[in-house]
């Protein structure tokens, strides 16, 4: 398996590191526009190989997409990150041009590639990648829901005072502070509804903290987070590489599912060798349906800025 990661910044480098440590890919190619930056990150990571016990080869290149040829999976992290006070939507004017060009360069060299989009505003960038490349809809995946769900489970475990491995839950909807929908009704601790352990007020607090999870970190760090985004991407790449049919909430191009069409938005999907193997339609209650439709309208509004 060959994986390309475009953007050797904090998220891209973390993604490459996690993929290498899991030791399932033959090669990871890091691409960046800054001269020598990807090469330096790749060298630094390769000097970890004997210490962390991996055999994956990590190669860094400056804007040379010929080195990405025959990639099975490509991850687009490139673009400007959020700064404190910025919304993800405010990044659109700069990042749209970058994502479109990167996607076209990737497909020119790897026509059968599966693309995972990380760049913000993520749902709109995934939609742009669909429209600009013409790839089958199963071959382009937006990462956001996997990350949002990990943040949701972190907050649930915190409220429950239990290990994160005890907790299951998902976030659907747009990858934005107002658009994401943590499904507290369906969240469980070892198959028991979390409402058996914590109050409605605590659950509401978990929901709100999840929704501003990215903004909270941006305020603390001065830029976007990178460890959890990198881990979310590497988990999705791992599912593709191993054809594991693992279910992730992620941004999918919908064609009637959930009553929505011509939009990329977060819903649960089975991820395997062919990318999105199946979109899973779960039964939402009326309030959740209304929230999803509201989130979809906000994503469409951002799409209109393309």
C-alpha positions in Angstrom: 0.0 0.0 0.0 1.3 3.4 -1.0 -0.1 6.5 0.8 0.4 10.1 -0.1 -0.1 12.9 2.4 -0.3 16.4 0.9 0.7 19.0 3.4 3.7 18.3 5.7 2.5 20.6 8.5 1.5 19.4 11.9 -1.6 17.4 10.8 0.1 15.8 7.8 3.2 14.9 9.7 1.2 13.4 12.5 -0.9 11.4 10.0 2.3 10.1 8.3 3.8 9.2 11.7 0.7 7.2 12.9 0.5 5.4 9.6 4.2 4.4 9.8 4.0 3.3 13.4 1.0 1.0 12.5 3.4 -0.5 9.9 0.8 -1.5 7.3 1.9 0.7 4.4 4.9 0.1 2.2 5.5 3.8 1.6 4.2 7.2 2.7 5.0 10.2 0.5 4.8 13.6 2.1 4.3 16.5 -0.3 4.6 20.2 0.5 5.1 23.4 -1.5 7.7 24.8 0.9 11.2 23.9 -0.3 12.8 21.2 1.7 10.0 21.1 4.4 8.6 17.7 3.5 12.0 16.3 3.0 13.0 17.4 6.4 9.9 16.0 8.1 10.4 12.7 6.3 14.0 12.4 7.4 13.1 13.2 11.0 10.3 10.6 10.9 12.6 8.0 9.3 15.1 8.5 12.1 12.3 7.1 14.4 12.1 3.9 12.4 14.6 1.8 14.4 13.3 3.3 17.7 9.6 2.7 17.0 10.1 -0.5 15.1 8.5 0.3 11.7 9.5 -0.6 8.2 7.4 1.9 6.3 9.4 4.1 4.0 8.6 7.8 4.3 9.6 10.0 1.4 9.4 13.8 1.3 9.1 15.9 -1.9 8.6 19.5 -2.8 5.6 19.9 -5.1 6.6 16.9 -7.2 3.5 14.8 -7.8 5.3 12.4 -10.0 6.6 10.8 -6.8 3.0 10.1 -5.7 2.3 7.9 -8.8 0.2 4.8 -8.1 -0.8 5.9 -4.6 -3.7 3.8 -3.2 -4.8 6.5 -0.8 -4.1 10.2 -0.7 -4.8 12.6 2.2 -5.3 16.3 1.5 -4.3 18.3 4.6 -3.0 21.3 2.7 -4.3 24.8 3.2 -4.2 27.5 5.8 -5.1 26.3 9.4 -7.6 28.1 11.7 -6.4 30.8 14.0 -8.1 31.8 17.2 -11.5 33.4 16.5 -11.7 32.1 12.9 -14.5 29.8 11.7 -13.7 26.9 9.4 -15.9 28.6 6.8 -13.6 31.7 6.7 -10.8 29.6 5.1 -12.8 28.9 2.0 -11.4 31.5 -0.4 -7.8 30.3 0.1 -8.3 26.6 0.6 -10.7 26.0 -2.3 -8.0 26.8 -4.9 -5.4 24.7 -3.1 -7.7 21.6 -2.7 -8.8 21.7 -6.3 -5.3 21.9 -7.7 -4.0 19.2 -5.3 -6.9 16.8 -6.2 -6.3 17.2 -9.9 -2.5 16.6 -9.5 -3.1 13.5 -7.5 -5.5 12.0 -10.0 -3.2 12.8 -12.9 -0.6 10.5 -11.3 -2.9 8.0 -9.5 -6.2 7.7 -11.3 -7.5 5.0 -9.0 -6.7 6.7 -5.8 -9.1 7.1 -2.8 -8.9 10.6 -1.4 -9.4 11.6 2.2 -10.1 15.4 2.6 -9.0 17.1 5.8 -8.7 20.7 4.7 -11.4 23.1 6.0 -14.2 23.9 5.6 -14.1 20.1 5.2 -17.5 19.2 3.9 -17.3 21.9 1.2 -13.7 20.9 0.3 -14.9 17.3 0.0 -17.8 18.4 -2.2 -15.3 20.5 -4.3 -13.1 17.4 -4.7 -16.1 15.5 -6.0 -17.1 18.2 -8.5 -13.6 18.9 -9.8 -12.3 15.4 -10.2 -15.3 13.3 -11.3 -14.1 10.4 -9.2 -16.8 7.9 -8.2 -18.5 9.1 -5.0 -17.1 6.2 -3.0 -13.5 7.4 -3.7 -13.7 10.7 -1.9 -14.2 10.8 1.9 -14.2 13.8 4.3 -12.5 13.0 7.5 -14.5 15.3 9.9 -17.0 13.0 11.5 -14.3 10.5 12.6 -12.5 13.3 14.5 -15.7 14.9 15.9 -16.8 11.4 17.2 -13.4 10.9 18.9 -13.8 14.2 20.6 -17.4 13.3 21.6 -16.2 10.0 23.1 -13.4 11.9 25.0 -16.0 14.2 26.5 -18.3 11.3 27.3 -15.6 9.3 29.1 -14.7 12.5 31.0 -18.2 13.0 32.2 -18.7 9.3 33.0 -15.2 9.1 34.7 -14.5 5.9 32.8 -12.0 4.7 30.2 -12.6 5.9 26.6 -12.6 2.3 25.5 -15.8 1.8 27.4 -17.6 4.5 25.4 -19.3 4.4 22.0 -21.0 7.3 20.2 -21.0 9.3 17.0 -21.3 12.7 15.6 -23.1 13.4 12.3 -23.8 16.6 10.3 -21.5 19.3 9.1 -17.9 19.6 10.5 -18.5 23.0 12.0 -19.1 24.4 15.5 -22.8 24.9 14.8 -23.4 22.0 12.3 -22.2 18.9 14.1 -24.8 16.7 15.8 -23.5 14.6 18.7 -26.0 11.7 19.0 -26.3 11.6 22.8 -29.5 9.5 22.5 -27.5 6.7 21.0 -24.3 7.0 23.0 -23.5 4.0 25.2 -21.1 2.7 27.8 -20.5 -1.0 27.1 -23.9 -1.1 25.3 -25.7 0.6 28.2 -27.2 4.0 27.3 -25.0 6.8 28.9 -28.3 8.4 30.2 -28.3 5.6 32.8 -25.1 7.0 34.3 -25.2 10.8 33.9 -27.9 13.5 33.9 -29.5 15.3 31.0 -27.7 18.4 32.0 -24.3 16.6 31.9 -25.2 15.2 28.5 -26.1 18.6 27.2 -22.8 19.9 28.5 -20.9 17.0 26.7 -22.8 17.9 23.5 -21.8 21.6 23.6 -18.2 20.9 24.6 -18.0 18.5 21.6 -19.3 21.0 19.2 -16.7 23.6 20.1 -13.9 21.0 20.5 -11.9 22.4 17.6 -12.3 26.0 18.6 -11.3 25.2 22.2 -8.1 23.7 21.0 -7.4 26.5 18.6 -7.8 29.0 21.4 -5.4 27.0 23.6 -2.8 26.2 20.9 -3.0 29.3 18.7 -3.7 27.1 15.7 -5.6 24.0 14.7 -5.1 20.7 16.6 -3.0 18.0 14.9 -2.7 14.8 17.1 -6.3 13.7 17.0 -6.9 14.8 13.3 -3.8 12.8 12.3 -5.0 9.8 14.3 -8.5 10.0 12.8 -7.0 10.0 9.2 -4.6 7.2 9.9 -7.5 5.1 11.3 -9.4 5.6 8.1 -6.4 4.8 5.9 -5.8 1.7 8.0 -9.4 0.6 7.4 -9.0 1.0 3.6 -5.6 -0.8 3.6 -6.9 -3.8 5.5 -10.4 -3.8 3.9 -11.7 -3.9 7.5 -15.2 -2.6 6.7 -15.0 -0.4 9.8 -17.8 2.1 10.3 -16.8 5.8 10.6 -19.0 8.9 10.6 -17.5 10.8 7.7 -18.4 13.3 5.0 -20.0 11.4 2.1 -21.6 12.7 -1.1 -25.3 11.9 -0.6 -27.8 10.9 -3.3 -31.0 10.6 -1.5 -29.7 9.1 1.7 -31.2 10.9 4.8 -33.4 12.8 2.3 -30.4 14.8 1.0 -28.9 15.1 -2.4 -25.8 16.8 -4.0 -24.1 17.5 -0.7 -21.2 16.1 1.2 -22.0 15.9 4.9 -21.2 13.6 7.9 -23.1 10.4 8.1 -22.0 6.9 9.2 -20.3 4.8 6.4 -18.6 1.5 6.1 -15.0 2.0 5.0 -13.0 -0.6 3.2 -10.8 -1.3 0.2 -13.1 0.6 -2.2 -13.3 3.6 0.1 -17.0 4.2 1.1 -18.4 0.7 0.8 -21.8 1.6 2.1 -23.6 4.6 3.6 -25.5 3.5 6.8 -28.9 5.1 7.3 -29.7 5.0 11.0 -33.1 5.9 12.3 -33.1 9.5 13.6 -35.8 11.0 15.7 -37.6 14.2 14.6 -35.3 16.5 16.5 -32.2 14.9 15.0 -33.7 15.0 11.5 -34.4 18.7 11.9 -30.9 19.3 13.1 -29.4 17.4 10.2 -31.5 19.4 7.7 -30.4 22.6 9.4 -26.8 21.5 9.2 -27.2 20.6 5.5 -28.5 24.1 4.8 -25.5 25.7 6.4 -23.2 23.5 4.4 -25.0 24.4 1.1 -24.6 28.0 2.0 -20.9 27.5 2.3 -20.8 25.5 -0.9 -22.4 28.5 -2.6 -19.2 30.5 -1.9 -17.2 28.2 -4.2 
